[in-house]
Amino acid sequence: MLILSFYILFLGIFLVFLGSVEMAIPLRAFGLWKSWAFKRYFFLHGSLLIAAGFPLTIYKGPLSTIIFIIGIFAVLTGPFILIYPEKIRHMFQAMSEEMKDGDIKKMIYIEGSLRIAAGAVCVASYVLQ
C-alpha cells in the first residue's frame, strides 16, 4: 500500500506540472500533442493509459472514490487509442484546421485545468493519509 501511495503522489505531482505547463503555453502544448498523435508509436499511448490508470482503480485511501473514477477514465480511454489511433490523428488535424487559435487556447485551458484538478486530488489524497 505504501508503494501505491507514493505512486499516487508522484502521479499527482506529474499531472499538476503537466497541466501547468499546458496552461502556460497552450498553443505550443497543442502542437506537441498533435505531433505526438502523428508519431508512428502513438498507439502505445493507449497502453500507457491502461497501465497508469489501473493502479488508481485499486487504491484504498482518502478520496479513493474520485481517484477510482480518474483511473477508470484512463483505463477505458486506453483501448480507444489502441484501436483507433487514426481517429485521434484525424481529430487533431480537423481541430487545427477548423478552430481559431483562441478556441484552441480555451480548449487547452480547460484540459489543463482538469489535469491540474486530477493531480491535486492525488496529492491531497497522499497528504490526507
C-alpha positions as CSV (number, residue, x, y, z in Angstrom):
1,M,0.0,0.0,0.0
2,L,3.0,2.3,0.6
3,I,4.2,1.9,-2.9
4,L,0.8,2.7,-4.3
5,S,0.5,5.8,-2.1
6,F,3.9,7.0,-3.5
7,Y,2.6,6.3,-7.0
8,I,-0.5,8.4,-6.3
9,L,1.7,11.2,-5.0
10,F,4.2,11.2,-8.0
11,L,1.3,10.9,-10.5
12,G,-0.4,13.9,-8.9
13,I,2.8,16.0,-9.0
14,F,3.3,15.0,-12.6
15,L,-0.3,15.9,-13.6
16,V,-0.1,19.2,-11.8
17,F,3.2,20.0,-13.5
18,L,2.0,18.9,-17.0
19,G,-1.3,20.9,-16.6
20,S,0.6,24.0,-15.5
21,V,2.9,23.8,-18.5
22,E,0.0,23.3,-20.8
23,M,-1.8,26.4,-19.4
24,A,1.4,28.5,-19.6
25,I,2.0,27.7,-23.3
26,P,-1.3,26.4,-24.7
27,L,-0.7,26.6,-28.4
28,R,2.7,25.0,-28.1
29,A,1.2,22.3,-25.9
30,F,-1.5,21.7,-28.6
31,G,1.2,21.5,-31.2
32,L,3.2,19.0,-29.1
33,W,0.1,16.8,-28.6
34,K,-0.7,17.0,-32.3
35,S,2.8,16.0,-33.3
36,W,2.8,13.1,-30.8
37,A,-0.5,11.9,-32.3
38,F,1.1,11.7,-35.7
39,K,4.0,9.7,-34.5
40,R,4.3,6.0,-35.5
41,Y,4.1,4.7,-31.9
42,F,1.2,6.9,-30.7
43,F,-1.0,3.8,-30.3
44,L,1.3,2.8,-27.4
45,H,-0.2,5.9,-25.5
46,G,-3.3,3.7,-25.0
47,S,-1.2,1.0,-23.3
48,L,0.4,3.7,-21.1
49,L,-3.1,5.0,-20.1
50,I,-4.2,1.5,-19.2
51,A,-1.0,0.7,-17.2
52,A,-1.1,4.1,-15.4
53,G,-4.8,4.1,-14.7
54,F,-5.2,0.5,-13.4
55,P,-3.4,1.1,-10.0
56,L,-5.8,4.0,-9.5
57,T,-8.7,1.6,-9.6
58,I,-7.4,-0.5,-6.7
59,Y,-6.4,2.4,-4.4
60,K,-8.0,2.5,-1.0
61,G,-7.4,5.6,1.0
62,P,-8.7,9.2,1.3
63,L,-10.5,10.4,-1.8
64,S,-10.4,6.9,-3.3
65,T,-13.7,7.2,-5.0
66,I,-12.6,10.2,-7.0
67,I,-9.2,8.5,-7.7
68,F,-11.1,5.4,-8.8
69,I,-13.1,7.5,-11.3
70,I,-10.0,9.1,-12.7
71,G,-8.4,5.6,-13.1
72,I,-11.5,4.1,-14.8
73,F,-11.5,7.1,-17.2
74,A,-7.8,6.4,-18.1
75,V,-8.3,2.7,-18.4
76,L,-11.3,3.0,-20.6
77,T,-9.7,5.6,-22.8
78,G,-6.6,3.5,-23.5
79,P,-8.3,0.8,-25.7
80,F,-9.9,3.5,-27.8
81,I,-6.4,4.9,-28.6
82,L,-5.0,1.4,-29.2
83,I,-7.8,0.5,-31.6
84,Y,-8.5,3.8,-33.3
85,P,-5.2,5.9,-33.4
86,E,-6.2,7.2,-36.9
87,K,-9.4,8.8,-35.5
88,I,-7.3,10.7,-32.9
89,R,-5.0,11.9,-35.6
90,H,-7.9,13.0,-37.7
91,M,-9.4,14.8,-34.8
92,F,-6.2,16.8,-34.2
93,Q,-5.9,17.6,-37.9
94,A,-9.6,18.8,-38.0
95,M,-9.2,20.9,-34.9
96,S,-6.1,22.6,-36.1
97,E,-7.7,23.4,-39.5
98,E,-11.2,24.4,-38.3
99,M,-10.6,26.1,-34.9
100,K,-9.1,29.5,-34.3
101,D,-6.1,29.9,-32.0
102,G,-8.3,31.5,-29.3
103,D,-10.6,28.4,-29.4
104,I,-7.7,26.1,-29.2
105,K,-6.3,28.0,-26.2
106,K,-9.7,27.8,-24.4
107,M,-9.8,24.0,-25.0
108,I,-6.2,23.6,-23.7
109,Y,-7.0,25.8,-20.6
110,I,-10.0,23.5,-19.8
111,E,-7.9,20.4,-20.4
112,G,-5.0,21.7,-18.3
113,S,-7.4,22.7,-15.5
114,L,-8.9,19.2,-15.4
115,R,-5.4,17.7,-15.4
116,I,-4.3,20.0,-12.5
117,A,-7.5,19.1,-10.6
118,A,-6.9,15.4,-11.0
119,G,-3.3,15.9,-9.9
120,A,-4.4,18.0,-6.9
121,V,-6.8,15.2,-5.9
122,C,-3.9,12.7,-6.0
123,V,-1.6,14.9,-4.0
124,A,-4.4,15.7,-1.5
125,S,-5.1,12.0,-1.0
126,Y,-1.5,11.4,-0.1
127,V,-1.4,14.3,2.3
128,L,-4.6,13.3,4.0
129,Q,-3.2,9.8,4.9
